[in-house]
Amino acid sequence: MSRWFRSEPMEYISLIVNGDAAHDCLSDLGKLGVIQFTDLNPELTPFQRRFVSYVKRCDELERKLRYFGSECDKFGLALESAGTVDSFVTASEEVKASNPAESGNKLLESLETELEGYESQLRELNSYSEKLTTEYNEKVELQEVLEKARRFFMTEAPRIVQNSLRGPPSPGGKTESLLGDNEGGGRSGMDMRFSSVTGVVSMEEKARFERMIFRATRGNCYVRFASIDQPITDPKSGEQVEKCVFIVFYKSLAIETKLKQICDAFDAHRYSLPDMDDAPAVDRMLAENAQELVDSRTVLLKNQDTRFRLCQMLAKSTEKWTWIVLREKAVYHSLNMFKTDVSGMLRGEGWVVSEKLDDVRQAVNHAHADMGTSMPSLVDQVAKPWPTPPTHFTTNKFTYGYQEFVNTYGIPRYREANPALFTAATFPFLFGVMYGDIGHGLFLFFAGLYLLANEKANDNAKLGEMMGGMHSGRYMITMMGFFAVYAGFMYNDMFSLGLNLFRSRYEFEGQDDGTVEEGDIAAQTAPYGSDESVYPFGLDPVWHITSNELLFFNSFKMKLSVIFGIIQMFSGTCLKGINAIYFGQKLDFFFEFIPMVAFAASLFIYMVVLIFMKWTINWNSRMLSATC
């Protein structure tokens, strides 16, 4: 804990490495995790850096890997985990030892070649799948149009025609044609034959489509719809779309032009139908389309199976490739901070944890030895004055959550007292004071224990943002639950009910036979001030059934919160004084810390003393002596 109280001491070093060994050198330094480089090229834009081309190549590889991930998601395939970071680093070292050439630029080239082949293959399959899906949808829609249109012409059309031809009765009870018998009889077959437009439109656009046709043709059309039972797959998005068949009857070339424009505007697919009176031709067309539909479905399923097997293979390696690309990208980002002072050599500067300086030297020398370079490397300390050092805390599984919690409010300065050390104790306790309930606290406590029991499984699992945060703060959640239970016992509160664990020190007259009435006063079972008159642990459960329960508990909890809040605030002020003494800031100590202590003591500490004095006074005795 003493190391956690202040950040690790740092050393500012200068690093000179050979250009050929720079990649391996930084890769080995990255595995140590104890160095942070400073940018020696602040005047250069990101596009003017020496290794910007490598960063762009890594970005392109990331784009391909994201594409692989999205394609796997379409099939519901989860990407296989690459394991832990330690296992990934170990595997990388084994690959490097077995094949030293497979690193740096060679590694990027091999990845680019491999991923380019997979991407082109997958894109070709997707393009072919989109084309096959479009053709299959057209055949499905044509089949539905033929079936729905034939059913309409066989059942509804004759009835509609008869009703339309039947005119209103004449006054004499007879009907007469407005044209002559010869003229009317010769043209009736031609005049009463309507043209039609058939097709398929989305169910979402059905109402708007019908309304637009009515307005554009001023009601001079007859429209019929029939829904398609099976949803149709959109070839671009892959979503299931509900569609319906429409048939529009009209009798004008001008109306036909408007109908075609409306269909194009609503993305409705139009299909040409044979003469519905020619039943053999319709049956023949239905049979041919049904056979083509079966063939198209067979080819489409074969394409889908090929894509699935390819995505299944990609899902096994995508995360591992992603980690490799991120590692290479981080290496080249760090190399962009180096300066080229001498041809073939790179110079960088950065901060190193003091006790890890020898490990850094060993890693740099080891990388140069593996490359067999004749030019030596150099790791040397830079003379002061130094830039502002970064803050680095060494944490473990328990302290990591608290440190991240404090960092969300602000990261301490270099070698400044770390408030996370005190937060690890005060935050769960103050949460318990606020949340104090035995029942609810047990739920939280058992949830923390469950997270601790599954710690190893969750370390290697792919967790979401919420579950990942809960896993990181599993020790904090457990302690919060524990202190909530502890405070619940202090308040004697379980789901807002009191627990008579040690028998109440108050009794009502007639409570055994249930004759207690509202307004009765409880009497103590032991003399006031004796040991037997004090409830052993927490508050007496009798307070939960008193008329002044709310007033008593609110007063007690408010005063308790004020006491703990002032103590925490005053502790923070003391940390400021400790920092001022450590850094030798006399002005801050005498003109900030001392006045703050005097102000806090004269107001808040004095208020806390008064609260304790009030709790220790025997008010019954004061009332009897008439001094209160």
N, C-alpha and C positions, 0 to 999 in steps of 0.2 A: 504493500500500500504506500510505502514511502516514495517509491518510484512513480506512483500514480499521482502523488501530491503535486509534483512539478514535472514539466515536460522534459524530455530527454535532452541532455547537452549536445550541441551540434558543432561540427567543424566545417569550415568553408575550404574546399579543396579545388585544385586545378588538375584537370585530367587531360593528358595528351596521349592519343592513341593513333595507331596506323590506320589509314583509310580502309584497307582491305579487312582488317580485324575489328573495325568499329562496330559492325552489326552484331557479331558474336559477343563482343565485349559488353555492349549495352543489354543484350539479351540475358547474359549471366548476371549483370548488375540488377536487372529487373526482378530476377528470381529472389534476390536478397531482400528487396523491398525496404532499403534503408537509405536511399539517395534521392535527392530532388535537384534537378538541373535548373540553372538560371539561363535566360535567353541572352546570348551574346550578339544576336543580330536583330535588335529591336527596330532598326531603321528599315529592314526589309519587310515587304508584304508577304503573306503566305504563298503567293504565286512566284515569288522571287527566290524562294529557298532552294537549297541544293537538292534535296530529296523530295521535292514536291511531286515529281512524276511517280515515285513509288507510293506516295500517299494516295494519289489519284487511282493507281492500280488497285490499291487495297479498297478504296471506295467502290470501284467497279465490281470487285469480288464480293463485297458486302451486298451490293444490289442483287447480284445473282443468287446469293444465299437467301436473301429475303424473298426472292421470287420462288426459290425451291420450298421455303417454308410456307408461303401462301398456297402453293399447289398441293402440298401435303395436307394443309388444313381443309382443302376442298374435299378430300377423301376421308377426313376425320382421323388422319394419322398423326400421332404424337411424336415429336422429335426425340430420339433416344438420347439420354443424358450422356455427356462426355465424362461423367465422374466428378470427383472433387478436383480442386485446383492443384492439390499436391500430387494426385495421380496423373494429372495432365502434364505437370512439369516433369515428373519422373519419366513418363513415356516420351516426352520431347527429348530429354537427355539421352535416353536409350537409342532413339532414332538418330540423333546427332552423332552418338558414339559409333554406331554401326555404319552410318553413311555420312561422313563429314561434309561431303559436297552438297548434301540436301539441306542447305540453309541459305538465308539471305535471298539474293536475287534468284538463285536456282529454285528455291522453294516456291517463290511467287510464280516463276515461269511454269513449273509443273502444276501448280494449282490452277493457273489461268488456262492451261491446255486442257486439263481434266474437266474443270467446270464449264468451259466453253463448249465442249462436246456434249455434256449433259444438258446445257441450256438449249443449244440448237436442236437437240433431239426432242426435248420436252416441248419447245415452241412449235416444232413441226407437227408433233402429235396433237397439240392443242388446236393448231390451225386446221388440221385435218378433221379433228373432232367437231369444231365449230361448223365446218362445211357439211359434215355428215349429219349433224344435228339439224341444220337448216333444211337439208333435203328430206330427212325423216319427218320433221314437223310439217313440211309441205305435203307429204304423202298422207300423214295422219289427218291434216285439215281437209285435204281433198276427199278422203274417204268419208269423213264426217259430213262434208257438204253434199256429197252424192247421196248418202243415206237419208239425211234430213230433207233434202230437196225432193227425192222420190217419195218419201212419206207424205210430204206436203201436197204434191201434185196428185197423189193417189187418194188422199182422204179429204183435205180441206178445199183444194182448188175447185172440184166440181160443185160443191155446195156454195162456194162464194160466187161462181159464175152464174149459177141458177138464180141466186138472190139478186144479183146485179141486173140480169136480163129481165127479171119479172118487174114490169112497170106498175104504176098505180092504176086501179080500176077506173074506167070511164063512167060518166054519169049514167049511161044506159046499161051499165054492167058488162060492157065489152071493151076490149082494147084494140087500138088501131095503130098502125105504123105511121110515123110522120112522113116517110118516104113511100114512094110507090112500091108495089109488090115486086116489080122486076128489079128496080134500082136497089131497094132495101135487101132483097134476097140475094142479089149478086155481090153485095159488098159487106154483108154482115160478118162473114167468116174472116175477112181481111181486117175489118175495122176493129173487131173485138179481140184480136190477138195482141197481148201485151208483151213487151220485151222485159227482160229481168237482168239484175246484177246480183251475183252470189259471191259470198266470201266469208271471212272469219275476222272478228274484231274482239279486242279485249273486253272482259266483263266490266272492268272499271270505266271504260269509255262508252259503254252501251247507251246509257241515258243521254250523254252529250252527243253521241253519234246520231241517235234517233231524232233528237231535237234539232240538230243542224240540218238533217235531211228534210224535216218538215218545214223549217223556215226557208231553206234554199229553194225548195220546189213548191212552196205555198200549199202544201197538203196534197199535191197532185201525184202522190206515190202511195203505194201500199207496201208496208214493211212488216216482215215477220222475223222473229228470232227464235233460236233453239240452242240451249246451252250444251256444251261439250262436257261429258261426265268426267273424262280423264284430263287432269291439268297437263299443259304443254310446257316443256322445258325451254327457257330462253337460251339460245345458243351462246350469247355473250356473257351474261351474268350467271347462268346456271340455275336461276330461280324458277320455281313452278308458277306458271301464269294461268289463271282461269280465262277461258275464251268461249265465245258463242258463235254459232253460224247465223248469218243474216241472208235474207233474200228480199230484194227490192223490185217491185213491178212498176213500170213507167210506160209512157207512150209518147215520147218526144226525144229527138236527137239532142236538143238543148239540155233537157233534163239528164240525159245520159252523160254528157260532158261534165255537168255539175256533180253528178254522183261519183264519177271517177276521181274528180279533184278532191271531193270530201273523203273518199276512201284513202287516197294518198296522204291527206293531211292527218288522218287518224291512224296511220300505219296499219290499215286493214288490208289483208291479203285477198285479192280477187281471183276467182277461178272460173274458167269457161266450162259450161256443162253442155252435153249433147241434148238433142231434142228428147224431153221427158216422155213424149208419146211413143218413142222408139224403145220399148222395154228391152229387147235383146241387146241393143247397143249400150244401154245403161248397165245391164248385168255384165256385159263383157268388160266394160271399163272398170266396174267395181272389182271384178275378179283379177284383172291385170294389175290394178293399183294395190290390191291386197297382197299379191305375190311380191311386188316390188317393195311393199312395206316390210314384209318378212325379211327380204334380203338386206334392206337398209338397216334393220334392227340388228341383224347378225353382224354386219360389218361394224356398226356403232359399238356394240358390246365388245367386240374384239379390240377395237381401239381403246375403249375404256379400260379393259383388262391390261393392255400394254402400258397405259399411263399409270395405272395403279401399281403395277409391279415395279416400274421405274421410280415412282414416288416412294414406294416401300423401301427400295434400296437407298434412295437419297436421304430418307428420314434417319437412317442408321449413322450417317456421317456428317449431316449438316451442322449440328452443334459443334462437333469437333473442328470442322473446317472454320466455323465462325470464330472460335477461340483462337485458332492459328492466325487468322486474318487480323483479329483485334490485337494480338500480340505483335505482329509485324507492323501494324499501323502505329502502335505506341512506340516501337523502336525507332521508326523513321520520323515520327513527330519529335522525339528526343534528339535525334541526330540533326534535325533542322535547327536546333538551338546551338549547335557547335559552330566554331569559327575555323576557317581554313587560313591559318597563318603561314604554314610551310606546305609546299607541294607534297601531296601524299600523306599529310598528317592532319588530324583534326584536334582542336582544343576546345574543351568544355569546362565549365565551372558549376559547382553545385554544393549542396549541403548534405553532409553525411552524419549519421549518429556516431558520436565520438567513439563509443566502445566497439563499433563495427568497422572502423577505419582499416584495420588489418585485413578483415575479410574482403573489403573492396579492393585493396591492393592485390590480394591473392587471386581474386576473380579476374582482374584485368591482366595480370601476368599469365594466368592459365589460358585465357582466350588468345593471347598473342603466341603462346607456346604451341597451341593446337594448330594455328595457322602457319607456323614455321616462318614467321617474318624475322628479318634480320634487324630491323629498327626497333629499339626497345620502347616500352611505354613508360609513362611517368605519372605518378600520383603524388602530389605534394600539397601541403597546406599553404593557403594564401595568407599573406601578412595582413594584419588589421590596418585600418578599419574595415569591418565587414558590413554587407547589407543586413537588413533585418532578418534574423533567422526564422525559419518556420517552426510551428509548434507540432511536436510529435509525442503522442502518449502510447505507451505499451499497454495494451489491454488484453484481457482474456474473455472467455465465454460469459463470465458473470459481469464484468465491468464494461463490456462493449456496449450493451444496451443503454446504460446510464451515460456513458460518454457521448453516444449519438444523441441522446435526449438533450444534454446540455449544449451540444454543438448546434442544435437547431435555434437556440437563442443567441449564441455567440461563441466563437472559439477563443479560449484564453490566449493572452500574449505569450511569447517565448519566456519560459521559466516562471511564469506567473502561477500563483496558487490555483489549483484546479478545483472548481466548485463541484465537479462530478463526484469527488471522493465523499463529500458531505451529502450530496444528493442521493447517493446509494443508500443512506440511512434515513435521511429526513423525508424524502419524497414518499416512499411506501408508508412510513409512519403517519405523515400528515394526511395521506389519502385515507388511511384507516380511520383517523379521527373524523374525517368528513363523511366516510361511507359506512361508519360503524354499524354493522348488523351481522349477527351470527349466521343467519340463514343465507343472505346474499353473499356474505364474505366466503362461506364455504363453497358456493358455486365457483367463485373466482379462484379460490385456493385450489380446488380440484382441477379446474381448467389449466392452471399453471403446472400442477403435478402431471397432468396428461401430456402437456407439451414437453416437460422434462423427460418423461418416460419414452417419448417418441423422438428424442433429440437426434439420435444417430440416423434414424430413417429420414427425418426432415432435413438433415444436413445435406443429404445426397439427392433429395427430391426437388422437383421443379415446382416451387410454390408461387402463388400469385402475390400481388403487392400487399394485400391485407394479411394473408397468412405468413408471408415472409417477415412482415413487421412484427407480428405476434411471436414468431419463432425467435427473432432477434431479442425481443423483450420478455422471453419466457421466465427468466429469473426475477425480473421486475414484477411480472404479473403474479408469480407465486408469493413474493413478499407482500405485495399489495393485498392479496387475499388473506394472508396470515395476519397482518396488522388489522384488517377489517374485522376478522373474527375476534382478535384481541380487544379492539375497541368496542365491539358488540357485547362482549362479556362485561366490559367496564360500564357500558350504558345499560346492561341487562336487557338487551333488545334483540329479539329474534322474530323477524317478520312483523315488527311493531307490537310484539307481545312480550311481556315480562316472564322470566323463568324463576320460579321459586326453588332455587337449587339448595340454599342453605337455611331455608325457613325465615320468613320475614320477621323483623324485629318490632313490627306493629301488629296489633290485633283490634278488630272491631267487635264491639259487644253484640253478641248474637250471630256472628259470622258462621258458626258451626251449624246452626239450625236455619240459616238463610233469612233472618229477620232484620238484616241491616237495611236502613233506609237512607235515602239521599240526604246529605247534610250531617250524618253522624261523624263523630271525630274518633280517629283511631288512637289507641293508647299504646305506649311502649311496653314491651314485655320484660324489660330490664331497666334498672335505674339509669337516668341520663348521665352520660360520661363514663359509664363502666364499659369494660371490654365486651360484655355480652350485649350491650345496646348498639354495637356497631356491626353492620352487615359485613361478613368476612371479605368479600371481593365484589367490587362494582357497586352499583346502586341497588337499593332495596326495591324488590318488585312491587311493593305496595304503592309506589309513586305512579304506576301505570293505571291505577283505578281511582286516583284522587281527582277532585274537581280542579285543582290547580296544577295538573300534570303538565300541560303545555307551557304554562308560565315558568314552572320549575326547570323543565328540560331545556327550554330555549335559553333561559338565563345561564344555566350551567354550561351548555355547549358553547354559547357565545363567549363567555368568559374564558373557557378553555381554549377556544380558537384564538382569542386575542393574546393569551399568554404565549402559546406556541408561535404565533405569527411574529410577535415582537422579539421572541428569542431568536428566531431564524433571521429576522431583519438585523438584529444587533450582531449576530454571528457574521453576517456578510460585511458589516462595517468593520469588524475585527479583522477579517481577511484583507480588507483594504489597507489597514495599518500594517499587517504582516508583509504585504507586498511592498509597501513604502519603505519598510526597514530593510527588506531583502535587496531592493534595487538602490538603496541609499538616497531616496527622494525625500529629503528633509522638509522641503516646502510642503509637499503633499501630506507628510505626517503631522506637521505642526499646524498647518492652516486649513487642512481638510479633515483629517482623521480626528484630531482632538476636538474641534468644534462639533463634528457629527456625534461623537461619543457624549459630549456634554449635553447637546440638544436631546439626544435619544434618552439619556439617563434622567434628565430633568422632567421629561414628559412621559415617555412610554414605560421606562423601567419603574418610575414612581407609580404609574398606574397599576402595573403588575403587583408591586408591593402592597398597594391598597386593596387589590382583589384578595390576596392571601390574608391580609389583616382582617378583612370582612369575613372570610371563611373560618378564621380561628376565634372569632368573638362569640361568647355565649350570650346570644341575644335574649334568651329567656331570663337569665340573671340580670342583664341590663334593663330589661323591661320591668322586672320586679323592683329594681332599685331606682327606676325612673330616671335613668341617665342616658337613654337613647332617644 
